[in-house]
Amino acid sequence: MVDPDSSLFVASWQDTGALEHTEITGAEAAIAWARKRSERVVIRLGHDGPDTYFSAGDREDDEFPRWPPPRRAASDWWSPSDTGNERSLSGRWSVQLGLKPQGDRRLGEASADTFAEHIAADGAVDGITDVERPTPASIRITAIVAAATRIEAEARGQLILDA
């Protein structure tokens, strides 16, 4: 199971309105976010089966054991650094994002600025450091992305491109 103190948790909630979605470091902070929105809260500390799920809400869920899980030795928790996925001290990563035309569509000169503005408008982006046109048909932008790890920053960059 992941270390509940240092792992990044994806939290989401939806009632009748729009889906709320965020990423929060630390299980207790993620649970607090969820408890503000729902009486039933389930947190998952791994992918290895039902014993990694815990009921953490004000309303108990008989399907899962109550939060918190039994304490383990620090060496028993999986940490991102165990796989080379270290955290950035600043929480910021430089990520290159590229756009190429699909089919016969060519990117015009104005498209580079439009693409850069689209990326810069994302809440996870702290700035654009470079805009390049390696070929007339492609754009490459280097952005500073807020994320705990490089893998998370690259995944966030892909989400920005897909939006």
C-alpha positions in Angstrom: 0.0 0.0 0.0 1.1 3.6 -0.6 2.4 5.8 2.2 -0.7 7.7 3.4 1.4 10.7 4.6 3.3 11.4 1.4 1.3 10.0 -1.5 -0.7 12.0 -3.9 -4.5 11.2 -3.9 -6.9 11.9 -6.7 -10.2 13.0 -5.1 -13.5 13.4 -6.9 -17.1 14.0 -5.9 -20.3 14.6 -7.8 -23.9 15.0 -6.7 -26.3 16.6 -9.2 -23.9 19.2 -10.4 -20.6 19.2 -12.1 -17.9 16.8 -11.1 -15.4 18.2 -8.6 -11.9 16.8 -9.0 -8.6 17.5 -7.4 -5.3 16.0 -6.4 -4.2 16.2 -2.7 -1.0 15.1 -1.0 -1.6 13.1 2.1 -4.6 10.8 3.0 -5.8 12.9 5.9 -6.0 16.1 3.7 -7.8 14.1 1.0 -10.3 12.7 3.6 -10.9 16.1 5.0 -11.7 17.4 1.5 -14.1 14.5 0.9 -15.8 14.8 4.3 -16.8 18.4 3.5 -18.7 17.0 0.5 -20.1 13.7 1.6 -21.0 11.5 4.6 -19.7 8.4 2.8 -16.0 8.5 2.0 -13.9 5.7 0.7 -10.1 5.9 0.3 -7.9 3.5 -1.5 -4.2 2.9 -0.6 -3.4 0.5 -3.4 -4.4 -1.6 -6.4 -4.0 -5.1 -4.8 -7.6 -5.9 -4.0 -10.4 -4.9 -1.6 -8.1 -4.9 1.4 -6.6 -1.6 0.2 -9.9 0.3 0.5 -11.0 2.0 3.8 -14.2 3.7 4.9 -13.3 7.1 6.2 -16.6 9.0 6.2 -18.9 10.0 9.0 -21.3 7.3 7.7 -19.7 3.9 8.1 -19.5 1.6 5.1 -19.8 -2.1 6.1 -18.1 -3.1 2.8 -14.7 -1.7 3.9 -12.7 -1.6 7.2 -12.7 1.7 9.1 -10.0 4.3 8.5 -7.2 4.5 9.5 -5.5 1.2 8.7 -3.2 -0.4 11.2 0.1 1.5 11.4 3.0 -0.1 9.6 6.8 0.4 9.8 7.9 3.2 7.5 9.7 0.6 5.3 6.5 -1.3 4.7 4.8 1.6 2.8 5.4 2.0 -0.9 6.8 5.5 -1.7 7.2 7.2 -5.1 11.0 7.3 -4.6 11.0 3.5 -4.6 10.5 3.6 -8.4 12.6 6.7 -9.2 9.5 8.9 -9.1 11.0 11.4 -6.7 9.2 14.6 -5.7 10.3 18.0 -6.7 11.2 20.2 -3.8 9.6 23.2 -5.5 6.6 21.2 -6.8 7.3 22.5 -10.3 8.5 20.7 -13.4 9.5 21.9 -16.9 7.5 19.9 -19.4 7.5 20.0 -23.2 4.1 19.9 -24.8 3.9 19.3 -28.6 1.1 19.7 -31.1 1.2 18.3 -34.6 -1.5 18.6 -37.2 -3.8 15.7 -37.8 -4.5 14.7 -41.4 -3.8 17.6 -43.9 -4.5 20.4 -41.4 -1.6 22.8 -41.2 -0.9 25.0 -38.2 -0.9 28.7 -38.9 1.4 31.3 -37.3 -1.4 32.5 -35.0 -1.9 28.9 -33.8 1.3 28.9 -31.8 0.1 31.9 -29.7 -3.3 30.4 -29.3 -1.9 27.1 -28.2 0.5 28.8 -25.7 -2.5 30.9 -24.3 -4.5 27.7 -23.9 -1.7 26.0 -22.0 -0.9 29.1 -19.8 -4.6 29.3 -18.8 -4.5 26.0 -17.1 -4.4 26.3 -13.3 -1.5 23.8 -13.0 0.8 25.9 -15.3 3.0 28.4 -13.7 4.4 29.9 -16.9 5.5 29.3 -20.4 9.3 29.3 -20.9 9.6 28.6 -24.6 7.5 28.4 -27.8 9.1 26.7 -30.8 8.0 25.8 -34.3 10.4 22.9 -35.2 8.6 22.6 -38.5 5.9 24.7 -40.1 3.4 21.9 -39.2 4.3 21.5 -35.5 4.5 23.5 -32.2 6.5 22.7 -29.1 5.9 24.6 -25.9 7.9 24.3 -22.7 5.7 25.0 -19.6 6.3 25.0 -15.9 3.8 22.6 -14.4 2.9 22.2 -10.8 3.0 18.6 -9.7 4.6 16.5 -7.0 6.5 14.3 -9.5 7.7 14.4 -13.1 5.4 11.6 -14.0 2.4 13.6 -12.6 3.6 16.7 -14.4 3.8 14.9 -17.7 0.4 13.3 -17.2 -1.0 16.8 -16.3 0.6 18.1 -19.5 -1.2 15.4 -21.5 -4.5 16.3 -19.9 -3.9 19.9 -20.9 -3.3 18.9 -24.5 -6.4 16.7 -24.5 -8.7 19.5 -23.2 
